Amino acid sequence: MFMQRTQAWLPRPPALRPLLADGRRASARPMLYEAFDIQSDIAQQTRAWGRNLHRALAPWTALGYGEALSWWTAGARMMMRAGLTFTRPAYGIDSVTVGNREVPVTEEVVTATPFGTLLRFSKDVATPQPKVLLVAPMSGHFATLLRGTVRTLLPDHDVHITDWHNARDVPLSAGRFGFDDYVDHIIGFLREMGEGAHVVAVCQPAVQALAAAAVMAARNDPAAPRSMTLMAGPVDCRISPTAVNALAVSKPIEWFEENLIATVPRRHAGAGRRVYPGFVQVSAFMSMNAKRHIQGHTDLFWHFAAGEEERAAAIESFYDEYLAVLDLPAEFYLETVKTVFQDYDLARNELLYRGERIDTRAIRRTALLTVEGERDDICAVGQTMAAHDLCAGLAPHMKHHHLQAGVGHYGVFSGRRWETQTYPIVRNFIQSND
């Protein structure tokens, strides 16, 4: 999910750049983050002006003082939404229906590191439920992007999620966070959950989840997952390459480092840390579907103007999540681009973890389900299913695949078809292997 069309708005780097003290090339955009912070300050001021303007106009608009006044009030509300936010939105799941009763849900921190929290959605139920670790992507958005996935899983499962932290808020003293560290977190979180857990990995971490399962199987780790569901993940990007995959191989890894990596400014807790900024990722996402987003904000303005609060709230809710961005540690981003999207290390059975080659054939007791979307233009059909060939040590009856008709990338794990068609298959698969 974090490989998008970024080169359209970035200059081609000069052939030679000065070397830094550690031998790396200097960034093509040394002031990228500083410039964004200036824009953020302007956006913050714009939101303040919008609040003041709305406070002054709203009472008169409510009294029906002309159509033009309602437009000004709607404009003020649009000003109040200016800019991005780096604050994680709330999951907002206070209760869930289990059987025929409403059960309160509380968020419980099981364990935490500087880079991520194992968060449990705790509920009081009489019968123990299958433990599920929902592995969220680290791709420019917070794990709350999977709020709907969590809500769907909760009635039948004891759900935990990898709640990743914003890298710009992690002090340099916490060290680095690379591809292997992501795998370490999955393994560590599964051990915290105890024996008998199940893994559901969405998009990018399908690769790391598969690697973690292989490492734990090779070590006969008792906390190895009983089942593993990989959803729309880039296990083998050589299969039916998408525009995302084409971008990854169109430039050397040095291009990504020189053009897309920035240093966190001094005003933030992670000052000095090199990151792939979330605002770069979101800009790329939005540029791919510019017409859709322009229309979305146009619709939001007219809903405000017409007093259609319910329709406006639906659009606001989407963009509250979409425009909440998370920075990725530079080493994780670059290592993932190189390992997954350029060199296809896992697909070629060449993936290294802590210097040793991973053998996915060691997976013999973790059942495998892969899920793909028929219209997925980010992770094409076949790329996730490739995990079946890699898990050659699994008996055929322990490997299953589901192709969801009529959905794109996000429809694999959210929306109506996920809830009514895909989820029952995932639920039954987990229960049959619990």
C-alpha positions in Angstrom: 0.0 0.0 0.0 2.9 2.4 0.4 4.1 2.2 -3.2 2.3 4.7 -5.3 2.8 7.2 -8.2 5.2 9.6 -6.4 7.5 10.4 -9.3 5.0 12.5 -11.1 5.6 15.5 -8.8 9.2 14.9 -7.9 12.2 16.1 -10.0 14.7 13.6 -11.5 17.7 13.7 -9.2 21.0 14.9 -10.5 23.6 12.2 -11.3 25.8 13.2 -8.4 25.0 14.4 -4.9 27.3 15.2 -2.1 28.1 12.3 0.3 27.1 12.5 4.0 29.5 11.5 6.8 28.1 7.9 6.8 28.5 7.5 3.1 24.9 8.0 2.1 24.0 10.5 -0.6 22.5 13.8 0.6 18.7 14.0 0.0 17.4 15.7 -3.1 14.9 17.5 -0.8 16.8 18.4 2.4 14.1 20.9 3.5 11.1 18.7 2.5 9.8 18.3 6.1 10.6 21.9 7.1 8.5 23.1 4.1 5.7 20.8 5.1 5.7 22.1 8.7 5.3 25.6 7.4 2.3 24.5 5.4 1.0 22.8 8.5 1.3 26.0 10.5 -0.6 27.8 7.8 -3.3 25.1 7.8 -3.6 25.4 11.6 -4.2 29.1 11.3 -6.7 28.5 8.5 -8.6 26.1 10.8 -8.6 28.8 13.5 -10.0 31.4 11.1 -12.6 28.9 10.0 -13.8 28.2 13.5 -14.1 32.0 14.3 -15.9 32.6 11.0 -18.3 29.7 11.6 -18.9 30.8 15.2 -20.0 34.2 13.9 -22.1 33.0 10.9 -23.8 29.8 12.2 -26.5 31.5 14.3 -27.6 33.7 11.4 -27.6 30.8 9.0 -29.8 28.8 11.4 -32.3 31.6 11.3 -32.5 31.3 7.5 -30.8 34.6 6.5 -30.3 33.8 2.8 -28.7 31.1 0.7 -25.4 33.1 0.2 -24.9 33.1 4.0 -25.2 29.3 4.1 -22.5 29.1 1.5 -20.2 31.3 3.6 -21.0 29.1 6.6 -20.2 26.0 4.5 -17.0 27.6 3.4 -16.0 28.2 7.0 -16.6 24.6 7.8 -14.3 23.6 4.9 -11.6 25.9 6.3 -11.9 24.1 9.6 -10.8 20.9 7.8 -7.7 22.4 6.2 -4.5 20.3 6.3 -3.4 16.9 7.5 -3.2 15.5 11.1 -0.5 13.3 12.6 -2.7 12.3 15.5 -4.1 8.8 15.5 -7.9 8.8 15.3 -9.9 6.9 17.9 -11.1 3.4 17.0 -14.4 4.4 18.5 -15.6 0.8 19.2 -17.4 1.0 22.5 -19.5 -2.1 22.2 -20.3 -5.0 20.0 -23.2 -7.5 19.7 -22.3 -11.0 20.8 -25.1 -13.4 20.3 -28.2 -11.5 21.4 -26.6 -9.0 23.8 -24.6 -5.9 23.6 -21.1 -6.3 25.2 -18.9 -3.3 26.2 -15.5 -3.2 24.5 -12.4 -1.6 26.1 -9.0 -1.1 24.6 -6.2 -2.8 26.6 -2.5 -2.3 26.1 -1.0 -5.8 26.3 2.6 -4.7 25.6 4.3 -1.8 23.8 7.6 -0.9 22.3 8.7 2.6 21.0 7.4 1.6 17.6 4.2 -0.2 18.2 1.6 -1.4 20.7 -0.1 -4.7 21.0 -3.7 -3.5 21.5 -6.5 -5.8 22.7 -10.2 -5.1 22.2 -11.2 -6.6 25.5 -14.8 -7.8 26.1 -16.5 -9.8 28.8 -17.9 -13.0 27.2 -18.7 -16.3 28.9 -17.1 -18.6 26.3 -13.4 -18.1 25.2 -13.1 -17.0 21.6 -10.3 -17.7 19.1 -7.4 -15.2 19.6 -6.7 -13.2 16.5 -3.7 -10.9 15.8 -4.7 -8.5 13.1 -1.5 -7.3 11.5 -2.0 -3.8 10.2 0.1 -2.3 7.4 2.7 0.4 8.1 2.0 2.4 5.0 1.3 6.0 5.8 -2.0 5.6 7.7 -2.6 4.5 11.3 -3.9 1.0 12.1 -7.3 2.7 12.7 -7.8 2.3 8.9 -8.8 -1.3 9.8 -11.5 -0.1 12.2 -14.2 -1.8 10.1 -12.2 -5.0 9.9 -11.8 -5.0 13.7 -15.5 -4.4 14.2 -16.5 -7.3 11.9 -14.1 -9.7 13.7 -15.0 -8.7 17.2 -18.3 -10.6 17.8 -16.6 -14.0 17.1 -12.9 -13.4 18.1 -10.6 -12.1 20.8 -9.1 -9.4 18.6 -5.6 -7.9 19.0 -4.0 -5.4 16.6 -0.6 -4.1 15.8 -1.1 -0.4 16.6 1.9 1.2 14.9 3.3 4.4 16.2 4.2 7.5 14.2 8.0 7.4 13.5 8.3 11.2 13.8 7.3 10.8 17.4 9.9 8.1 18.2 13.2 9.5 19.7 16.4 8.6 17.9 17.5 6.9 21.2 14.9 4.1 20.4 17.2 2.9 17.6 16.2 1.8 14.1 13.2 -0.1 12.8 13.7 -2.1 9.7 12.1 -5.1 8.0 13.5 -7.6 10.5 12.2 -5.5 13.4 8.7 -5.7 11.9 9.0 -9.5 11.9 10.3 -9.4 15.5 7.3 -7.4 16.5 4.9 -10.0 15.0 6.8 -12.8 16.8 6.9 -11.0 20.1 3.3 -10.0 20.0 2.2 -13.6 19.3 4.3 -14.8 22.3 2.6 -12.2 24.4 -0.8 -13.5 23.3 0.2 -17.1 24.2 -0.3 -20.4 22.4 -3.2 -20.9 20.0 -3.4 -17.5 18.3 -4.4 -16.9 14.7 -2.9 -14.2 12.4 -4.8 -12.1 9.9 -2.4 -9.9 7.9 -3.8 -7.1 5.7 -1.8 -6.0 2.6 1.9 -5.2 3.0 2.6 -7.2 6.2 1.5 -10.5 4.5 5.2 -10.9 3.6 6.4 -10.2 7.2 3.6 -12.4 8.7 4.6 -15.3 6.4 8.3 -14.7 7.4 7.4 -14.7 11.1 5.4 -17.9 10.8 8.4 -19.6 9.0 10.8 -18.5 11.7 8.6 -19.7 14.5 8.0 -23.0 12.8 11.7 -23.6 12.3 12.2 -22.9 16.0 9.3 -25.1 17.0 8.0 -22.0 18.9 4.9 -23.0 20.9 3.4 -19.6 20.1 3.4 -20.2 16.4 0.0 -19.3 15.0 -2.6 -22.1 14.4 -3.7 -20.3 11.2 -2.6 -17.5 9.0 -4.9 -15.4 6.7 -3.1 -13.3 4.2 -5.3 -10.6 2.6 -4.3 -8.8 -0.6 -0.6 -9.0 0.2 2.4 -8.7 -2.2 3.9 -12.1 -1.7 5.1 -12.3 -5.3 5.0 -9.0 -7.2 6.3 -10.7 -10.4 2.8 -12.0 -11.0 0.6 -9.7 -13.1 2.5 -6.5 -12.1 0.4 -3.5 -11.4 1.3 0.2 -11.8 2.6 0.1 -8.2 4.9 -2.7 -9.0 6.1 -1.0 -12.2 7.1 2.1 -10.2 9.1 0.0 -7.8 11.3 -1.4 -10.5 11.5 1.8 -12.6 14.0 3.4 -10.3 17.0 2.1 -8.4 16.6 2.0 -4.6 19.0 5.0 -4.4 16.3 7.1 -6.2 13.8 6.3 -3.5 16.3 7.2 -0.8 17.3 10.5 -2.3 13.8 11.7 -3.3 11.4 10.3 -0.8 13.3 10.2 2.5 13.2 13.2 4.8 14.7 14.1 8.2 12.3 14.9 11.1 12.8 18.6 12.2 13.8 19.6 15.7 10.2 20.6 16.8 9.2 16.9 16.9 10.0 14.2 19.4 11.7 12.1 16.7 14.0 15.0 15.6 16.8 13.7 13.4 15.1 10.4 12.5 15.0 9.7 8.8 11.5 8.8 7.6 9.3 8.3 4.6 6.8 11.0 5.4 3.1 10.1 5.6 2.2 13.4 3.8 4.2 12.2 0.8 2.3 8.9 0.8 -1.1 10.5 1.1 -0.3 13.1 -1.6 0.6 10.1 -3.9 -2.7 8.3 -3.0 -4.7 11.4 -3.7 -3.0 12.2 -7.0 -3.9 8.8 -8.3 -7.6 9.5 -7.8 -7.6 13.3 -7.9 -11.0 13.6 -9.6 -12.6 11.5 -6.9 -11.2 13.5 -4.1 -12.1 16.9 -5.7 -15.6 15.6 -6.1 -15.7 14.3 -2.6 -14.8 17.7 -1.2 -17.2 19.5 -3.5 -20.0 17.2 -2.3 -19.0 17.9 1.3 -19.3 21.7 0.7 -22.8 21.4 -0.8 -24.0 19.0 1.9 -22.8 21.6 4.5 -24.6 24.4 2.6 -27.8 22.4 2.3 -27.8 21.4 6.0 -27.5 17.7 5.0 -25.6 16.7 8.2 -25.9 13.0 7.9 -24.4 12.9 4.3 -21.7 15.4 5.3 -20.8 13.3 8.4 -20.2 10.2 6.2 -17.7 12.1 4.0 -16.1 13.8 7.0 -15.6 10.5 8.7 -13.8 9.1 5.7 -11.5 12.0 5.3 -10.8 12.3 9.1 -9.2 8.8 8.7 -7.7 9.3 5.3 -5.9 12.5 6.1 -4.5 11.3 9.4 -1.0 10.3 8.4 1.9 8.3 9.9 5.6 8.5 9.0 7.5 5.3 8.3 11.0 4.7 9.5 13.2 5.2 6.5 15.0 1.9 6.9 11.8 -0.1 7.0 10.4 1.7 3.9 13.6 1.2 1.9 14.2 -2.3 2.9 10.7 -3.3 2.1 10.8 -1.6 -1.3 14.1 -3.4 -2.1 13.2 -6.8 -0.6 9.6 -7.1 -1.6 9.0 -5.0 -4.7 12.4 -5.0 -6.4 14.3 -8.2 -5.5 11.3 -10.5 -4.7 13.4 -12.2 -2.0 10.5 -14.1 -0.4 9.1 -15.3 -3.7 12.6 -16.5 -4.7 13.2 -18.3 -1.4 16.0 -15.9 -0.8 14.6 -13.8 2.1 17.0 -13.3 5.0 16.0 -12.7 8.6 18.7 -11.6 11.0 21.3 -12.8 8.4 19.8 -16.3 7.9 17.7 -17.6 5.1 14.0 -18.2 5.8 12.6 -21.6 4.8 8.9 -21.3 4.3 8.7 -25.1 3.8 9.2 -25.3 7.6 5.5 -24.2 8.0 3.7 -27.5 8.6 1.2 -26.8 11.4 -0.1 -23.3 10.5 -3.0 -23.5 8.2 -3.0 -21.0 5.3 -5.9 -18.9 3.8 -5.2 -16.3 1.1 -7.8 -13.8 0.0 -7.6 -11.6 -3.1 -9.9 -9.0 -4.8 -10.9 -9.5 -8.4 -10.4 -5.8 -9.2 -7.4 -5.1 -7.0 -5.1 -2.7 -8.9 -2.6 -2.4 -6.0 -2.0 -6.1 -5.3 -3.0 -8.1 -8.4 -4.7 -11.4 -8.5 -2.2 -14.2 -7.9 0.4 -12.2 -5.9 -1.0 -13.4 -2.6 -2.0 -16.8 -3.7 1.7 -17.4 -4.4 2.1 -18.1 -0.7 0.6 -21.6 -1.4 3.6 -22.6 -3.5 6.0 -21.3 -0.9 4.4 -23.2 1.9 5.2 -26.6 0.2 5.4 -28.3 3.6 1.7 -27.8 4.3 -0.7 -30.6 3.6 -3.2 -29.6 0.7 -6.2 -29.7 3.1 -4.5 -27.0 5.2 -4.3 -24.5 2.3 -7.3 -22.5 1.0 -7.8 -19.6 -1.3 -10.7 -17.2 -1.8 -11.1 -14.8 -4.7 -13.6 -12.1 -3.8 -15.6 -11.1 -6.9 -16.4 -7.4 -7.5 -14.0 -5.7 -5.1 -10.8 -3.7 -5.3 -8.0 -3.5 -2.8 -9.9 -2.0 0.1 -13.0 -4.1 -0.6 -11.0 -7.2 0.4 -11.0 -6.2 4.1 -13.7 -3.5 4.4 -17.2 -2.8 3.2 -20.3 -4.8 2.5 -18.8 -7.6 0.5 -16.1 -8.1 3.2 -18.8 -8.3 5.9 -21.3 -10.6 4.0 -19.1 -12.7 1.7 -15.4 -12.7 2.7 -15.7 -12.6 6.4 -17.8 -15.8 6.8 -15.1 -17.6 5.0 -12.3 -16.2 7.2 -14.4 -16.9 10.4 -15.1 -20.5 9.4 -11.4 -21.0 8.5 -10.2 -19.7 11.9 -12.8 -21.7 13.8 -12.0 -24.9 12.0 -8.3 -24.5 12.9 -8.8 -23.3 16.5 
